[in-house]
Structures are given as C-alpha cells and as structure tokens.
C-alpha cells in the first residue's frame, strides 16, 4: 500500500522521479469486485471535475489551458502535446510544478544537504532493518539495478520512494523520452515563452524528509513486506490517466488500503492526501491567480491536482474564469 501511495505521488503529483512506459495495459480497476467498485464510485463522486485532463478557462481576453500531466514517458502523450502546442506558442507564460532546472537543483541539494537524502552518521539501514527485511530490500534493489551497499545509506523515505519505481518503468529513462511537462517545457524554451514554477523543490522533499525517522522506518518496513504487482499498479494508473479518469486513479489507492487491511491505513492516506495534494493546492492558488491574471497561459501540473474543491480548476473558477473541457 505504501508502495502504491508513493507510486501515485511520483506519477501524478511531482516530476521528481523519472519513469517509463513499458508496464503493459493491465487495469486493476476493471477487476474490482462490485463492492469495491461501488466504494470507488462513492469516493470519486463528491469531487468537482473528477474526469478530464485537458481544460480551457476564459475570463475576458485571458485564456488559460490547463493540462493534467503524467510524468511518465508514453507515446500516447504526443497527441496530447500536439493539441496543447498552438495554445502554448500563443501563451504569455507556461506554468509548471517544477522546471527541469529546478529538478537539476536536486543534485546540488543532495551535495549541500546530504542529511536530507542520506544517513550521514550512525547505523545504516543494514543495521536498522531486520535481516529478513534487508534481504527483501536487496532483492528489490537488484531488480532496479541499484547496489544495495549504496542504498543502505539512503534515508528511509528516500529508499521508500526509490522502491516505488517498478522495474518495468526504467526501460525508457536512458533513452531521453520525456513526460508531458518536459515536452511542453521544451516547446516553451524553443519559442521563447517564459516559464514559471509553482513548487519549491526542497519544500516538496521536506514533506517526506521531515517526517519522524521511526515513521519513515515503519513505512519502509511496510513497503518491504507488501506483496503486490507494481507493474500492474503502474499500468492501472497509466490507463486511468489516458481514459481521463484522474480522480479515480487517485482514489484507487484507498481501495488498495482497504484490501491490505492495514491499521490506520486510511488515516495514512488522508495524511498524504492533505500534505501532498490539498496543502500544495492551497499554496498554489494565490500564485496561479497572480501568474495568469490578464494573460494567455498554459498550466501543466500533475493530473491529481485538477479535481476537487482545492483543485486547480476550482481555483480558476474562484478567480472568475469559466471552464470547459478542451
């Protein structure tokens, strides 16, 4: 369940983890029991704008195109990028969660603040985990091609996020394939459209890194002892995205929590939902209002940020924009 939560975050919320396409087309949502399907429908129903990845917002002479992104290279993104391209070339600004320059700053951050990412003193994860759990970590790291002796010095949250990347998702990383946000950024750079970012990368990292160490360890142990088909989980989220079922893809995580029968699992999901989605949306809203005011703009943020009362689409409505699916 923790692996699924981190995977959802990595794919739909923040482009800090590169992933790739070749994870098949299995959609676990199709195989939900009638009771689970009813629960999922009930979870999705209260949220505004639960369906759709591409929207247009108009206010006077200002037009804003909003794209929910998937930070995963996939050939199907090319068509979506082409639909956005004419709006982007005519835009006054492209607004992203984080630019490639912001992401490049992660390396500098790891060098200047290594304690955020690595255990810099004291026992490593080899000592902190049981022999059984470390063996499981070694097996999963081997599938990712990561030396276990290196990962032993990862902070627990960082190893947890690393293990959220399914092996099937690594194939295209080395090819230079890009997710939608990076494709749009490349066009903006080519045609001279200014780019602004909504997130401070360190702030996002600290949502994970500032959690109490023992809480991080508990989450890591849970991940290591959760048996799931991460490839299928990945393809489920991808298929939900391309069907425009963005809120469903997010709320599917709650169904997996129910299946796992984990004590306080829903509370954990709520905590992640609040810190990574609702609170960030609230921080973004005044920034978005200012960035788009009186301008033609393209906003490209993780698809999970679009829906709901705190979502980007509601934020634009509150700013006086009328919205329609594009």
N, C-alpha and C positions, 0 to 999 in steps of 0.2 A: 504494500500500500504506500509506504514512504517512497519507494522507487517510482511508483506511478505518479505521486504528487510532484516529485522533482522533475519527472519527465514532462508532465503537463506544464510546469513552470518554465522549463527550458524551451519547450516547443512553442508555447502560446504567449508567454509573458515577456521574457527577456532574452535578447540575442547574444548572450554571453557564452553559449555553448554551441559549437558548430555541429550539425548533424547532417545526415544524408538520406537518400531516398529509398534504397533497396530493401524495404522491410515488408514487401508484399502488400496485399489489399484486403487482408482479413479485417472485418469489422465486428468486434466482440459485442457491440450494441445490438447487432442483428440477432444474436443468440441469447439475449436476456430472457429470463422467464417472464410470464405475464405479470407477476407481482413486481418484479424489478422494473419492467417496462412502465408499469403504472406509477411506480415511485419516481422514476426518472422524469416522466411527463409532469408529475406534480412538482418536482424540483425546478424544472425549467419554466413552468407556466407563469410564475409571478414576475419574471424578469422582463423588462422592456427590451425591445429589439433583440429577441433571442436568436433570430435567424438572419443570415446575410453577412457577407464580408466586404461589400463594396457599397458605399452610400454617397449621396450628394446632399450638401447642406447649402441653402441660399438665404442671403439676407441683403436686401438692396442690391448693390452691384458686386457684392462679395460672393464668390462660390468656393466652397471647400469640399474637396473629395476626400473621403475617409476610407482607408483600406485597412481591414484587419489582416495582419500578416501571420505567416507561418515561417519561422526562422529556419526552415529546412529546405535545402535544395531539392526541387522536384520539377520535372519537365512541365507539369501542368501549370506551374506558376507563370510560364512565359506568356500564356494567353491573357492572364490577369494583368501582367505588367504592360502588355500592349494596349489594353483598354484604358489604363491609367496614363499612359505615355503622353497623349495630346494634352491632357489637363496639366500634367507636370511641366511640360515645356512652356505652358502659358502661365505657370504659377509664379507668385512673388516669393514663395517660401515652401520648402519641404520640411516637415516636422517629423522627427523620428524619436523613438525612445532613447537610442544611443547611436552615435555615428561610429564608423569604423575607426576614426581617430580616438574616440572615447574608449573603444574596446582595446585599441593598441595600448592605451594607458594602463591596462591591467598588468602588463609585464612590468612596467615601471613601478606600479603599486606593489607587486609581489617582491620587487627588489627593495623598495623603500620601507615597506611594512610587511615583512615576511611573516610576522606572527599572525596576520590575518589568515594566511593560507597554510602555514606550516607549523608544526611543533618544533620550536627552536631550542627547547631545553627540556630535560626530564625524559621520562619513558616515552617510547614511540607506541604506535598502535599495535605493534607486535606484542608489546608487554601489556597494553591496556585491554586488548581483546583476549578472550579465551582461545586456547589452541584450536578448538573446533571452529570458532568464528574466523580466526585468522586464515585457516586453511580455506574456508569458503571465500574470503576476500582474495586470496592468492589465485584461486580458480577463476573468479570473475575478472580480476585484473589481467590475467593471462589472456582471456578471450578478447580483451580490449587492447592487448599489446603493450600494457604498462608494467614496467618492472615493479614487483611487489616491494623491493627494498626502498624504492623511491617513494611509493605511495604510503609506506609505513610512517612517513613524516608529514603526511597531509593532516591538516585539521579534520576532525570527524565530519564536519559539514561539507568540506571540500571533497573528501573521498565519497561521501554520500551522493553529491552532485555528479561526480565522475562516474560512479556506478550506475547512475540513471541513464547514461548513454548506452543504448543497446548495441551489441556488436554489429548488427545489420546496418546501423546508422553511420558507420565510419567510412564506407566504401568511397563516397564522393568527396570527402573532406579534402583529400590531397589533390583532387582534380581542379580545384578552384571554383567549383559550382557555387552559386550564390542563392540565398533565400530572397524573398521578395523585397525586404527592406534594403538589402545591399544592391539589388538590381536597380531600384529606384534611386538610391544614392548615387550610383554610377552615372545614371542619366543626368541627374541634377548637377553633378560635377562637370559633366561634358558640356552642358548648355549654360552653365553659369547661374543656376538657380540657388540662392542662399539656402543653407541647411541649418536648422536649429534642433537641439535635442532637449528632451523633457527630463531625462534622468541624470542624476549624478551617479556614476558607476559605483563609486565607493559606498554611497548610501544604500544601493541595492545589495552590494556584497555584505554590508554590515547587518542587513536583515537576517542573514544566515549566520555570519561570523560572531555576532554579539549575543547569540543565544547561549545560555549557560552550557558549559562544557559537558556536564553529565547528560543534559537533554540532547546534545549533539550525539553523544555516545549511545544513548538509548535509541535514537533514530537510526544510527548506523547499524546497531545490532539487529534492529527490526528489519532493516533492508536486507541484511545478510541472511536472515532466516525467513524471508518471504519468498516462496516459490511462485514464480509467475512467468508467463511468456512475454518478456519485454518487447520482443519483436511484434507480437500481436497487439500489445498495448499501444505501441508506436503507430502501427498501421491503422488502428482504430481511431486514434486522434487525427491522423492524416486524412482518412476517409471522411470523418465528420467535418473537418475543415473544408474540404473541397465540395461537400454537399451543402455548405453554408450552415451546418448545424453547430455553430460555435459554442453556444451556451450548453448544448447537450454534451459536447465533448468535454467541457469543464466539469459539469455536474456528474458525469460518468464516474469521476473519481470518488464521489460519495458512495456510489453503488459498490465499488471495489472495497471501500472501507467497510461497508455492511457485510460483504462476503467474507472479509478477513476476520470479522468478529473481534476486532482489537478494542480493548478497553480504552475509552476516551478517544476513539478514533475520529468520531465526528467533531469533537472539540478541537482536535489537532487540525482537521480540515478547515474548520472555522477560523482558527488562528492564522493559518496560511492564507486563506481567502481574504482575511482582513488586512494582513500586513503586505501581501504581495499584489493584491488587486484593489480593494476598496480604498485603503490609505493612499496608495500611489495615485489612484484616480483622483482622489481629493486634492492631492498636491499638484496634480497636473492641471486641474480645471482652470484656476486663475491664469496660469501660464498660457494655456490654449486660447483663452479669451483674448489675452493681450497679443499673442502671436498672429492670430487670424483676423483681428479687427480691421475691417475695411480692405482686406486683401483677398486675392485668389490664392488658395493654399491647397496642398496635399498633406494629409496626416496619415502616416503609416505606423501603426502600433500593433502589438500582439492582439490577435483576434479576441482573446478573452476580455480585453479592456473595452470592447464596444458596448456590450449589453449591460443591462441592469440600471438601477436608479443612480448609481455612482458612475456609470459608464460614460465614455467619451461622447456618445450620441446624445444622451440626456444632457450632458454639459453644454453641447452646442444648442440644444433646444432652450436651455435656460438662458443662453446668450441671445435668444431671439431668432435663431435660424430655423427654417423649415426644412425637414428632412424627407428624403425619398430614396428608395433603393436605386442603385445605378446599374 
